[in-house]
């Protein structure tokens, strides 16, 4: 089974996560308009083993949550397994800013700034220093897949509160 890591960081300027993935896996195999993938060293050469969807900015005060997906089961690609373990150790040094309340040690101090499906689909959310700064500045966050009505509802709510 794969592993997913969710994070808060400044869109376009905070490169801590992509830089760490590149240090562990080399340059990405494919870069698209909204993300990167790294191919595996075992199996078909174009089989993705890691996908990165960095944070995006809907407007100055609404950003998306970044996501790193380690795809596939452990044990299929030793290099990917080493990268997954190395990333997990490195990522554990960043602060947890949200944890599902049902999880042990739930942390929801910042939950009011998480909108759309983020609170329902993200078991643990960590932040880089720029993500922590954004939380302190009142930036709201939505899931990467939240477009249309969920984001529109957040924008209407924020406009109403001003």
Secondary structure, DSSP 8 states (H G I E B T S, - for coil): --EEEEEE--TTT--HHHHHHHHHH-S-SEEETTEEEEE-SSSSTT-EEEEEE---EEETTEEE-EEEEE-S-TTS-HHHHHHHHHHHHHHTTS-EEEE-TTSTT-B-TTGGGB-TTHHHH-SEEEE-HHHHHHHHTT-EEE-TT--THHHHHHHHHHHHH-
